Amino acid sequence: MVKIVVVTDIDSAAGFRLAGVDVVTATSENAEETLQTLVKTPEVGMIAVNETLLEALSERTKKVLRMTDFPLVISFPKILASKEKGKAGEGYAAELIRKAIGYHIKL
């Protein structure tokens, strides 16, 4: 059976675990090694990676992840990031919309 794995920081991991998803915690220092191992694991079909961890990867690894057909590698924004910037609640949704359509919409 193919599974979905979320790679995120320790602060966000609990929420994904409560949702029933397999979670691997990582830091900026070990994210590259963690992702390289998961990409080589046959039962992993999709890897969702915290955007902050992706930014810490080398350009070579980022290119390999973009070129990989299986498993599918996607990124998601760090959920706490909008709160840290002082944009609680609506800021997170607005940020997702802005990234998707390239335009800021005030909610």
N, CA, C and O atoms as CSV, one atom per row, in Angstrom:
chain,resi,resn,atom,element,x,y,z
A,1,MET,N,N,0.839,-1.181,0.000
A,1,MET,CA,C,0.000,0.000,0.000
A,1,MET,C,C,0.883,1.243,0.000
A,1,MET,O,O,1.871,1.320,0.730
A,2,VAL,N,N,0.514,2.207,-0.824
A,2,VAL,CA,C,1.244,3.464,-0.919
A,2,VAL,C,C,0.730,4.405,0.159
A,2,VAL,O,O,-0.469,4.469,0.428
A,3,LYS,N,N,1.666,5.142,0.777
A,3,LYS,CA,C,1.244,6.030,1.864
A,3,LYS,C,C,1.716,7.463,1.630
A,3,LYS,O,O,2.626,7.734,0.848
A,4,ILE,N,N,1.048,8.365,2.351
A,4,ILE,CA,C,1.395,9.789,2.340
A,4,ILE,C,C,2.199,10.064,3.602
A,4,ILE,O,O,1.847,9.618,4.694
A,5,VAL,N,N,3.284,10.806,3.427
A,5,VAL,CA,C,4.130,11.163,4.562
A,5,VAL,C,C,4.276,12.682,4.598
A,5,VAL,O,O,4.535,13.308,3.570
A,6,VAL,N,N,4.110,13.265,5.765
A,6,VAL,CA,C,4.307,14.698,5.958
A,6,VAL,C,C,5.642,14.903,6.661
A,6,VAL,O,O,5.917,14.285,7.689
A,7,VAL,N,N,6.467,15.779,6.094
A,7,VAL,CA,C,7.742,16.140,6.710
A,7,VAL,C,C,7.599,17.571,7.199
A,7,VAL,O,O,7.425,18.493,6.402
A,8,THR,N,N,7.674,17.753,8.512
A,8,THR,CA,C,7.452,19.070,9.082
A,8,THR,C,C,8.258,19.236,10.370
A,8,THR,O,O,8.934,18.315,10.827
A,9,ASP,N,N,8.165,20.420,10.931
A,9,ASP,CA,C,8.854,20.693,12.189
A,9,ASP,C,C,8.067,20.083,13.346
A,9,ASP,O,O,6.916,19.675,13.188
A,10,ILE,N,N,8.691,20.032,14.478
A,10,ILE,CA,C,8.096,19.398,15.663
A,10,ILE,C,C,6.823,20.115,16.122
A,10,ILE,O,O,5.919,19.478,16.662
A,11,ASP,N,N,6.743,21.444,15.910
A,11,ASP,CA,C,5.573,22.211,16.354
A,11,ASP,C,C,4.317,21.871,15.568
A,11,ASP,O,O,3.220,21.912,16.124
A,12,SER,N,N,4.448,21.539,14.303
A,12,SER,CA,C,3.296,21.249,13.449
A,12,SER,C,C,2.954,19.766,13.379
A,12,SER,O,O,1.886,19.403,12.886
A,13,ALA,N,N,3.823,18.924,13.855
A,13,ALA,CA,C,3.662,17.479,13.691
A,13,ALA,C,C,2.410,16.927,14.363
A,13,ALA,O,O,1.743,16.062,13.796
A,14,ALA,N,N,2.081,17.404,15.552
A,14,ALA,CA,C,0.954,16.847,16.306
A,14,ALA,C,C,-0.362,16.962,15.547
A,14,ALA,O,O,-1.165,16.029,15.551
A,15,GLY,N,N,-0.583,18.080,14.906
A,15,GLY,CA,C,-1.825,18.273,14.151
A,15,GLY,C,C,-1.977,17.277,13.015
A,15,GLY,O,O,-3.068,16.760,12.777
A,16,PHE,N,N,-0.885,17.009,12.315
A,16,PHE,CA,C,-0.930,16.031,11.234
A,16,PHE,C,C,-1.116,14.618,11.773
A,16,PHE,O,O,-1.821,13.805,11.174
A,17,ARG,N,N,-0.488,14.333,12.893
A,17,ARG,CA,C,-0.664,13.006,13.499
A,17,ARG,C,C,-2.115,12.790,13.927
A,17,ARG,O,O,-2.657,11.696,13.768
A,18,LEU,N,N,-2.743,13.837,14.470
A,18,LEU,CA,C,-4.153,13.734,14.855
A,18,LEU,C,C,-5.047,13.473,13.650
A,18,LEU,O,O,-6.104,12.855,13.776
A,19,ALA,N,N,-4.624,13.941,12.492
A,19,ALA,CA,C,-5.382,13.709,11.264
A,19,ALA,C,C,-5.138,12.305,10.706
A,19,ALA,O,O,-5.782,11.901,9.738
A,20,GLY,N,N,-4.216,11.568,11.311
A,20,GLY,CA,C,-3.978,10.199,10.891
A,20,GLY,C,C,-2.926,10.030,9.809
A,20,GLY,O,O,-2.842,8.973,9.184
A,21,VAL,N,N,-2.129,11.052,9.585
A,21,VAL,CA,C,-1.099,11.013,8.546
A,21,VAL,C,C,0.225,10.588,9.164
A,21,VAL,O,O,0.526,10.932,10.307
A,22,ASP,N,N,1.016,9.837,8.397
A,22,ASP,CA,C,2.367,9.503,8.843
A,22,ASP,C,C,3.205,10.772,8.826
A,22,ASP,O,O,3.219,11.497,7.831
A,23,VAL,N,N,3.901,11.040,9.922
A,23,VAL,CA,C,4.677,12.277,10.051
A,23,VAL,C,C,6.130,11.941,10.375
A,23,VAL,O,O,6.426,11.074,11.198
A,24,VAL,N,N,7.020,12.658,9.701
A,24,VAL,CA,C,8.442,12.595,10.008
A,24,VAL,C,C,8.855,14.014,10.383
A,24,VAL,O,O,8.690,14.938,9.587
A,25,THR,N,N,9.381,14.190,11.568
A,25,THR,CA,C,9.830,15.517,11.971
A,25,THR,C,C,11.259,15.722,11.493
A,25,THR,O,O,12.069,14.795,11.461
A,26,ALA,N,N,11.541,16.965,11.123
A,26,ALA,CA,C,12.877,17.303,10.638
A,26,ALA,C,C,13.209,18.729,11.039
A,26,ALA,O,O,12.343,19.520,11.414
A,27,THR,N,N,14.483,19.023,10.947
A,27,THR,CA,C,14.975,20.382,11.166
A,27,THR,C,C,15.653,20.830,9.876
A,27,THR,O,O,15.844,20.028,8.962
A,28,SER,N,N,16.009,22.084,9.801
A,28,SER,CA,C,16.713,22.585,8.620
A,28,SER,C,C,18.018,21.829,8.398
A,28,SER,O,O,18.469,21.673,7.263
A,29,GLU,N,N,18.619,21.364,9.486
A,29,GLU,CA,C,19.908,20.678,9.384
A,29,GLU,C,C,19.786,19.259,8.828
A,29,GLU,O,O,20.687,18.801,8.126
A,30,ASN,N,N,18.691,18.555,9.127
A,30,ASN,CA,C,18.588,17.173,8.658
A,30,ASN,C,C,17.492,16.940,7.622
A,30,ASN,O,O,17.222,15.793,7.266
A,31,ALA,N,N,16.863,17.994,7.134
A,31,ALA,CA,C,15.770,17.869,6.162
A,31,ALA,C,C,16.242,17.210,4.869
A,31,ALA,O,O,15.532,16.378,4.304
A,32,GLU,N,N,17.413,17.569,4.404
A,32,GLU,CA,C,17.917,17.032,3.145
A,32,GLU,C,C,18.082,15.509,3.226
A,32,GLU,O,O,17.633,14.782,2.340
A,33,GLU,N,N,18.712,15.047,4.269
A,33,GLU,CA,C,18.916,13.605,4.456
A,33,GLU,C,C,17.577,12.877,4.611
A,33,GLU,O,O,17.379,11.797,4.053
A,34,THR,N,N,16.674,13.475,5.366
A,34,THR,CA,C,15.359,12.883,5.588
A,34,THR,C,C,14.599,12.715,4.278
A,34,THR,O,O,14.032,11.653,4.020
A,35,LEU,N,N,14.584,13.759,3.449
A,35,LEU,CA,C,13.861,13.698,2.179
A,35,LEU,C,C,14.505,12.719,1.207
A,35,LEU,O,O,13.800,11.999,0.500
A,36,GLN,N,N,15.823,12.682,1.161
A,36,GLN,CA,C,16.506,11.739,0.272
A,36,GLN,C,C,16.156,10.299,0.649
A,36,GLN,O,O,15.984,9.454,-0.230
A,37,THR,N,N,16.052,10.020,1.921
A,37,THR,CA,C,15.677,8.677,2.380
A,37,THR,C,C,14.237,8.352,1.997
A,37,THR,O,O,13.953,7.253,1.520
A,38,LEU,N,N,13.325,9.309,2.203
A,38,LEU,CA,C,11.910,9.067,1.890
A,38,LEU,C,C,11.681,8.874,0.395
A,38,LEU,O,O,10.861,8.044,0.000
A,39,VAL,N,N,12.388,9.624,-0.435
A,39,VAL,CA,C,12.220,9.497,-1.885
A,39,VAL,C,C,12.611,8.095,-2.354
A,39,VAL,O,O,12.064,7.594,-3.336
A,40,LYS,N,N,13.539,7.474,-1.667
A,40,LYS,CA,C,14.003,6.133,-2.033
A,40,LYS,C,C,13.161,5.014,-1.418
A,40,LYS,O,O,13.397,3.838,-1.697
A,41,THR,N,N,12.182,5.370,-0.584
A,41,THR,CA,C,11.345,4.375,0.078
A,41,THR,C,C,10.177,4.002,-0.832
A,41,THR,O,O,9.346,4.858,-1.139
A,42,PRO,N,N,10.092,2.729,-1.277
A,42,PRO,CA,C,9.087,2.336,-2.268
A,42,PRO,C,C,7.637,2.521,-1.850
A,42,PRO,O,O,6.796,2.806,-2.703
A,43,GLU,N,N,7.311,2.369,-0.571
A,43,GLU,CA,C,5.909,2.471,-0.157
A,43,GLU,C,C,5.418,3.908,0.022
A,43,GLU,O,O,4.239,4.120,0.303
A,44,VAL,N,N,6.296,4.892,-0.135
A,44,VAL,CA,C,5.900,6.300,-0.017
A,44,VAL,C,C,5.456,6.800,-1.391
A,44,VAL,O,O,6.237,6.815,-2.343
A,45,GLY,N,N,4.178,7.213,-1.479
A,45,GLY,CA,C,3.627,7.695,-2.745
A,45,GLY,C,C,3.570,9.207,-2.853
A,45,GLY,O,O,3.608,9.756,-3.955
A,46,MET,N,N,3.478,9.885,-1.716
A,46,MET,CA,C,3.437,11.339,-1.709
A,46,MET,C,C,4.121,11.854,-0.453
A,46,MET,O,O,3.941,11.316,0.640
A,47,ILE,N,N,4.910,12.908,-0.632
A,47,ILE,CA,C,5.590,13.554,0.484
A,47,ILE,C,C,5.157,15.009,0.495
A,47,ILE,O,O,5.369,15.733,-0.478
A,48,ALA,N,N,4.549,15.436,1.593
A,48,ALA,CA,C,4.181,16.840,1.780
A,48,ALA,C,C,5.218,17.446,2.723
A,48,ALA,O,O,5.409,16.968,3.842
A,49,VAL,N,N,5.881,18.500,2.261
A,49,VAL,CA,C,7.001,19.055,3.005
A,49,VAL,C,C,6.702,20.491,3.420
A,49,VAL,O,O,6.218,21.297,2.625
A,50,ASN,N,N,6.997,20.791,4.667
A,50,ASN,CA,C,6.898,22.153,5.184
A,50,ASN,C,C,7.786,23.071,4.331
A,50,ASN,O,O,8.962,22.776,4.119
A,51,GLU,N,N,7.229,24.166,3.852
A,51,GLU,CA,C,7.932,25.123,2.990
A,51,GLU,C,C,9.250,25.614,3.608
A,51,GLU,O,O,10.240,25.801,2.900
A,52,THR,N,N,9.253,25.813,4.891
A,52,THR,CA,C,10.449,26.286,5.577
A,52,THR,C,C,11.589,25.287,5.447
A,52,THR,O,O,12.745,25.675,5.279
A,53,LEU,N,N,11.265,24.004,5.524
A,53,LEU,CA,C,12.286,22.973,5.386
A,53,LEU,C,C,12.802,22.887,3.947
A,53,LEU,O,O,13.985,22.635,3.723
A,54,LEU,N,N,11.911,23.096,2.976
A,54,LEU,CA,C,12.345,23.078,1.575
A,54,LEU,C,C,13.338,24.190,1.285
A,54,LEU,O,O,14.279,24.003,0.513
A,55,GLU,N,N,13.132,25.341,1.898
A,55,GLU,CA,C,14.032,26.475,1.680
A,55,GLU,C,C,15.451,26.186,2.164
A,55,GLU,O,O,16.408,26.792,1.681
A,56,ALA,N,N,15.587,25.272,3.108
A,56,ALA,CA,C,16.896,24.949,3.676
A,56,ALA,C,C,17.681,23.951,2.815
A,56,ALA,O,O,18.859,23.709,3.078
A,57,LEU,N,N,17.049,23.376,1.800
A,57,LEU,CA,C,17.706,22.368,0.979
A,57,LEU,C,C,18.674,22.988,-0.021
A,57,LEU,O,O,18.546,24.155,-0.391
A,58,SER,N,N,19.635,22.191,-0.446
A,58,SER,CA,C,20.559,22.639,-1.488
A,58,SER,C,C,19.811,22.717,-2.818
A,58,SER,O,O,18.787,22.058,-3.000
A,59,GLU,N,N,20.316,23.508,-3.726
A,59,GLU,CA,C,19.671,23.647,-5.039
A,59,GLU,C,C,19.637,22.306,-5.778
A,59,GLU,O,O,18.682,22.013,-6.498
A,60,ARG,N,N,20.666,21.510,-5.599
A,60,ARG,CA,C,20.729,20.201,-6.254
A,60,ARG,C,C,19.577,19.313,-5.777
A,60,ARG,O,O,18.907,18.675,-6.590
A,61,THR,N,N,19.349,19.272,-4.476
A,61,THR,CA,C,18.267,18.456,-3.926
A,61,THR,C,C,16.912,19.000,-4.351
A,61,THR,O,O,16.011,18.221,-4.663
A,62,LYS,N,N,16.748,20.311,-4.369
A,62,LYS,CA,C,15.481,20.896,-4.824
A,62,LYS,C,C,15.187,20.484,-6.261
A,62,LYS,O,O,14.047,20.167,-6.602
A,63,LYS,N,N,16.205,20.489,-7.093
A,63,LYS,CA,C,16.033,20.105,-8.496
A,63,LYS,C,C,15.638,18.634,-8.601
A,63,LYS,O,O,14.751,18.288,-9.381
A,64,VAL,N,N,16.286,17.771,-7.827
A,64,VAL,CA,C,15.953,16.344,-7.831
A,64,VAL,C,C,14.505,16.138,-7.408
A,64,VAL,O,O,13.794,15.334,-8.011
A,65,LEU,N,N,14.061,16.852,-6.382
A,65,LEU,CA,C,12.677,16.723,-5.912
A,65,LEU,C,C,11.678,17.204,-6.963
A,65,LEU,O,O,10.616,16.605,-7.130
A,66,ARG,N,N,12.017,18.286,-7.674
A,66,ARG,CA,C,11.123,18.793,-8.729
A,66,ARG,C,C,11.013,17.807,-9.889
A,66,ARG,O,O,9.959,17.705,-10.515
A,67,MET,N,N,12.080,17.091,-10.177
A,67,MET,CA,C,12.122,16.174,-11.315
A,67,MET,C,C,11.566,14.788,-10.981
A,67,MET,O,O,11.338,13.982,-11.883
A,68,THR,N,N,11.347,14.507,-9.703
A,68,THR,CA,C,10.875,13.196,-9.277
A,68,THR,C,C,9.390,13.038,-9.586
A,68,THR,O,O,8.565,13.855,-9.177
A,69,ASP,N,N,9.061,11.960,-10.324
A,69,ASP,CA,C,7.661,11.670,-10.629
A,69,ASP,C,C,6.983,10.877,-9.523
A,69,ASP,O,O,5.799,11.068,-9.245
A,70,PHE,N,N,7.735,9.993,-8.901
A,70,PHE,CA,C,7.185,9.151,-7.834
A,70,PHE,C,C,8.245,8.948,-6.786
A,70,PHE,O,O,9.313,8.427,-7.106
A,71,PRO,N,N,8.015,9.318,-5.591
A,71,PRO,CA,C,6.781,9.862,-5.038
A,71,PRO,C,C,6.578,11.327,-5.428
A,71,PRO,O,O,7.526,12.050,-5.735
A,72,LEU,N,N,5.336,11.728,-5.405
A,72,LEU,CA,C,4.979,13.117,-5.638
A,72,LEU,C,C,5.410,13.933,-4.423
A,72,LEU,O,O,5.098,13.574,-3.288
A,73,VAL,N,N,6.129,15.031,-4.664
A,73,VAL,CA,C,6.597,15.885,-3.572
A,73,VAL,C,C,5.907,17.239,-3.690
A,73,VAL,O,O,6.035,17.920,-4.707
A,74,ILE,N,N,5.178,17.625,-2.653
A,74,ILE,CA,C,4.491,18.913,-2.634
A,74,ILE,C,C,4.923,19.681,-1.394
A,74,ILE,O,O,5.413,19.094,-0.429
A,75,SER,N,N,4.740,20.990,-1.424
A,75,SER,CA,C,5.073,21.797,-0.252
A,75,SER,C,C,3.808,22.446,0.305
A,75,SER,O,O,2.810,22.611,-0.396
A,76,PHE,N,N,3.879,22.800,1.560
A,76,PHE,CA,C,2.786,23.536,2.202
A,76,PHE,C,C,3.404,24.585,3.107
A,76,PHE,O,O,4.481,24.371,3.663
A,77,PRO,N,N,2.722,25.729,3.260
A,77,PRO,CA,C,3.281,26.789,4.101
A,77,PRO,C,C,3.262,26.411,5.568
A,77,PRO,O,O,2.401,25.657,6.021
A,78,LYS,N,N,4.215,26.939,6.293
A,78,LYS,CA,C,4.240,26.717,7.732
A,78,LYS,C,C,3.033,27.427,8.336
A,78,LYS,O,O,2.906,28.645,8.219
A,79,ILE,N,N,2.175,26.692,8.961
A,79,ILE,CA,C,0.914,27.224,9.469
A,79,ILE,C,C,1.129,28.303,10.518
A,79,ILE,O,O,0.382,29.281,10.544
A,80,LEU,N,N,2.105,28.160,11.364
A,80,LEU,CA,C,2.353,29.145,12.414
A,80,LEU,C,C,2.983,30.423,11.878
A,80,LEU,O,O,3.021,31.429,12.585
A,81,ALA,N,N,3.476,30.404,10.648
A,81,ALA,CA,C,4.180,31.561,10.099
A,81,ALA,C,C,3.302,32.811,10.070
A,81,ALA,O,O,3.775,33.901,10.392
A,82,SER,N,N,2.029,32.669,9.690
A,82,SER,CA,C,1.174,33.851,9.614
A,82,SER,C,C,0.911,34.443,10.994
A,82,SER,O,O,0.789,35.661,11.130
A,83,LYS,N,N,0.824,33.604,12.009
A,83,LYS,CA,C,0.610,34.103,13.363
A,83,LYS,C,C,1.863,34.794,13.878
A,83,LYS,O,O,1.775,35.794,14.591
A,84,GLU,N,N,3.026,34.267,13.521
A,84,GLU,CA,C,4.279,34.874,13.945
A,84,GLU,C,C,4.445,36.270,13.351
A,84,GLU,O,O,5.067,37.139,13.961
A,85,LYS,N,N,3.893,36.479,12.170
A,85,LYS,CA,C,3.989,37.782,11.520
A,85,LYS,C,C,2.904,38.737,12.015
A,85,LYS,O,O,2.849,39.894,11.596
A,86,GLY,N,N,2.045,38.251,12.904
A,86,GLY,CA,C,0.983,39.094,13.424
A,86,GLY,C,C,-0.273,39.078,12.572
A,86,GLY,O,O,-1.143,39.933,12.739
A,87,LYS,N,N,-0.381,38.117,11.661
A,87,LYS,CA,C,-1.544,38.022,10.791
A,87,LYS,C,C,-2.349,36.789,11.174
A,87,LYS,O,O,-2.320,35.793,10.451
A,88,ALA,N,N,-3.052,36.829,12.267
A,88,ALA,CA,C,-3.806,35.667,12.731
A,88,ALA,C,C,-5.027,35.429,11.858
A,88,ALA,O,O,-5.598,36.370,11.306
A,89,GLY,N,N,-5.427,34.160,11.734
A,89,GLY,CA,C,-6.667,33.773,11.073
A,89,GLY,C,C,-6.761,34.139,9.626
A,89,GLY,O,O,-6.356,33.361,8.762
A,90,GLU,N,N,-7.290,35.314,9.333
A,90,GLU,CA,C,-7.503,35.701,7.945
A,90,GLU,C,C,-6.196,35.864,7.191
A,90,GLU,O,O,-6.173,35.703,5.971
A,91,GLY,N,N,-5.123,36.172,7.870
A,91,GLY,CA,C,-3.831,36.338,7.216
A,91,GLY,C,C,-3.356,35.061,6.540
A,91,GLY,O,O,-2.782,35.106,5.452
A,92,TYR,N,N,-3.589,33.947,7.170
A,92,TYR,CA,C,-3.175,32.674,6.602
A,92,TYR,C,C,-3.929,32.387,5.313
A,92,TYR,O,O,-3.324,32.017,4.307
A,93,ALA,N,N,-5.259,32.557,5.338
A,93,ALA,CA,C,-6.071,32.319,4.146
A,93,ALA,C,C,-5.701,33.294,3.035
A,93,ALA,O,O,-5.586,32.897,1.876
A,94,ALA,N,N,-5.516,34.559,3.378
A,94,ALA,CA,C,-5.150,35.563,2.381
A,94,ALA,C,C,-3.801,35.243,1.751
A,94,ALA,O,O,-3.598,35.441,0.554
A,95,GLU,N,N,-2.891,34.748,2.567
A,95,GLU,CA,C,-1.569,34.392,2.048
A,95,GLU,C,C,-1.662,33.223,1.068
A,95,GLU,O,O,-0.985,33.229,0.040
A,96,LEU,N,N,-2.485,32.228,1.367
A,96,LEU,CA,C,-2.677,31.104,0.451
A,96,LEU,C,C,-3.284,31.565,-0.870
A,96,LEU,O,O,-2.857,31.127,-1.939
A,97,ILE,N,N,-4.284,32.451,-0.799
A,97,ILE,CA,C,-4.928,32.963,-2.012
A,97,ILE,C,C,-3.935,33.772,-2.830
A,97,ILE,O,O,-3.884,33.638,-4.052
A,98,ARG,N,N,-3.147,34.611,-2.170
A,98,ARG,CA,C,-2.166,35.428,-2.883
A,98,ARG,C,C,-1.161,34.551,-3.617
A,98,ARG,O,O,-0.802,34.842,-4.758
A,99,LYS,N,N,-0.706,33.484,-2.974
A,99,LYS,CA,C,0.241,32.579,-3.619
A,99,LYS,C,C,-0.395,31.858,-4.809
A,99,LYS,O,O,0.262,31.628,-5.824
A,100,ALA,N,N,-1.663,31.506,-4.680
A,100,ALA,CA,C,-2.333,30.752,-5.726
A,100,ALA,C,C,-2.647,31.612,-6.956
A,100,ALA,O,O,-2.466,31.165,-8.088
A,101,ILE,N,N,-3.116,32.843,-6.734
A,101,ILE,CA,C,-3.533,33.663,-7.870
A,101,ILE,C,C,-2.633,34.863,-8.133
A,101,ILE,O,O,-2.800,35.563,-9.131
A,102,GLY,N,N,-1.686,35.097,-7.243
A,102,GLY,CA,C,-0.747,36.200,-7.452
A,102,GLY,C,C,-1.309,37.576,-7.175
A,102,GLY,O,O,-0.785,38.577,-7.663
A,103,TYR,N,N,-2.380,37.631,-6.388
A,103,TYR,CA,C,-3.015,38.910,-6.108
A,103,TYR,C,C,-3.498,38.907,-4.662
A,103,TYR,O,O,-4.021,37.898,-4.190
A,104,HIS,N,N,-3.335,39.997,-3.967
A,104,HIS,CA,C,-3.781,40.085,-2.578
A,104,HIS,C,C,-5.256,40.443,-2.508
A,104,HIS,O,O,-5.702,41.422,-3.106
A,105,ILE,N,N,-6.000,39.642,-1.773
A,105,ILE,CA,C,-7.422,39.908,-1.548
A,105,ILE,C,C,-7.628,40.092,-0.056
A,105,ILE,O,O,-7.233,39.239,0.738
A,106,LYS,N,N,-8.241,41.197,0.329
A,106,LYS,CA,C,-8.491,41.428,1.743
A,106,LYS,C,C,-9.814,40.749,2.108
A,106,LYS,O,O,-10.856,41.004,1.504
A,107,LEU,N,N,-9.734,39.877,3.115
A,107,LEU,CA,C,-10.938,39.146,3.548
A,107,LEU,C,C,-11.626,39.871,4.675
A,107,LEU,O,O,-12.654,39.410,5.169
